[in-house]
Amino acid sequence: MQRLTQQDDETILIRSVYFAFHYERDVWRANVVRNSWVTKPDRAAAGFVDAAEFEKVKARGEDAVKRWILNQLEGTSVTVVLIGSETSTRPYVDFEIQESYKRKNGLLGVHIYKIENQEGKEDTPGQNPFETFTVNRDGRAVRLSELYPVYYWFRDKGYDNLPEWIETAARQAGR
């Protein structure tokens, strides 16, 4: 969802962002990123659900999960793919990327493997999932990794820069 709000004589665009990630392995790390986003006054996030609710959706099967994803993507303008150790091998993340591209959402990736999990452990780097997708651009096959940026949470100062990355992705997508 995008909406304009007036705050102290300044117009602020509120962005609704979908976060795609490997739920079982990276939900803790994803929450670190998500919380840095939504604690700022002009942010809203989609794509997050508590473990019990996710297990209920998952228990209803693949079609139910895909319907849930499509519902969560509704009204978003940007999809942030949080890249952990196994993200590029997850079929639902692939589905989220494909659907985001179809909807013309802005896309970007953020490596999160160095964010500690609930046990205080970092993970190993994972492959950029944009490497596995190609699209036709001007008659030639182009990898999504050539079209969309990928950042590193700590090295690129994600806590401070995520809003700018998201805004840039939205503008590049014409959103």
N, C-alpha and C positions, 0 to 999 in steps of 0.2 A: 504494500500500500504506500502510496506517496500522497502526502497532503502538505499544504502550506499552513504554517501557524505564525501568528504575530507574537513576538516576545521582545519587549523593550524597544519598540520601533524598528525591529529587525525581523525580516521574513526568513523563516527557516524551513527548508524542505525536509520533511520526515520521510526517511527511506525504510521500507520493509525489506529485510534481507533474509534469504534462505541460506542456511549453513548445511552443507553436505559433508558427511564424514562417516568413518567406520564406527558404528555405534558401540559394539561390544568392547573394542580395543581402545577407542579414543574419546569416549564420552566425557571423561574427566578433563582431558586437555581441551576438548571442544568447549566445555563450559567455561574454562578460563578465558578463552577468546570471546565467546558469546557475552560473558559478563562484562568484559572490558568494553564491549560495543553498547550493550543496552543500559549501562549505568550512566551514559552520557544523555543529556536531556532531550535530544532530538532523534532518538533511535528506536526502532522496533525490530524484533527478530522473529522469524518463522523457522520451522523445521526442528524445534526442540520439544521433547516430550519426556515425561519421567519414565523410569525403567518399567514400572508396572504397566503403564498404558502402552508402551512400545511392545512389551511381551504379549499383551492382549491382541494388538494389531497383528503382530507376527504370527500368532497362533491361528489366525483366520486365513493365513496363506499368502502366497506371493501377490495375488490380485488385490487383496486387501491392503497390503503394504504399498503397492503402486498407487492405489486410489488415495491412500493417506498422503503419500508424497505429492501427488497432483493437487490435492486439497491444500497442502501446506505451501506449495508454490504459488497458489492463486494470489494475485495482488502484489507479488514481490517484483522488484526491479533489478535485483542483483543476486547472484548465487556465489557464495564463497565456499570453495572446496578446501576443507582442512585436510592437509596431506600428512598422514602418519605412515607407519611402516608398511601397512597392508592395504591402504586406501585404494590403490590402483587395481587391486584384484577383487574388489567388492562389486557384485552385480547391481546392487541398489544405488551405489555411488555412480556407476555408469549410467543407470537410468536417470538419476538426478541431473547429471551433466547433459545428457541427450535432451531431456525435457526442458531444461533451462535454455539450451541453445535454440530449440524450436520456438520457445516463447520470446526469444530475443532479449533475455535477461543479460545484463552485464555479467561477465565471469572473471574470476580471479582465483588463484590458489595461494594457500599459505601453509608452509611446512611447519608442523607443530610437534615434531618428534622430540625436540629438546625441552618441551614443557614437561615438567615432572607430573607423573600420575599420582593417584591417591596414596601410593606406597612410596612416593618420593623418587621414583625411577624415571629416567629418560628412556626413550626408545631408539631404535635404529632408523636411519633415513629410509624413506620409501620413494618409489618412482613417481614422477609427475603423471597423474592420470590423463592429462591433456595430450600426452605423447601417443596414446592409443586411439585417438579419434582423428579422422580426416574429414574435411568438407571440401566441396568444390568451390573454388574462388577463381573467377575469370578463366574457367576451363582447365584449371589444374588442381590437383589434390594438395591440400594444405593441412598440416597438423594443427589442432587447436593450440598446441604449445607455441606455435608461431604467432598466434593471434591474441593470446591471453597471458598476462603476466603471472608470475609465481614469485612469492616473497618468502622470507624466512622470519618467523615470529620474533626471535631475539635479535638477530643480526640487523634486520631492517626496522627494528623498533616498532613492532606491530601494535603495542599498546597505544603508542602515540599516533601512529600513521594509518591504522586500519580505516578510520573514517575517510581519510583522503583517498586511499586505495579504492574504497567502495564508491565514492563519488566519481572518481575518474572512470571506473568501469561502467557506471551508470551513464555517464556522459558519452563515452565511446560507443555505447549501445543505443544512444539516442533516447534514453529514458529519463 
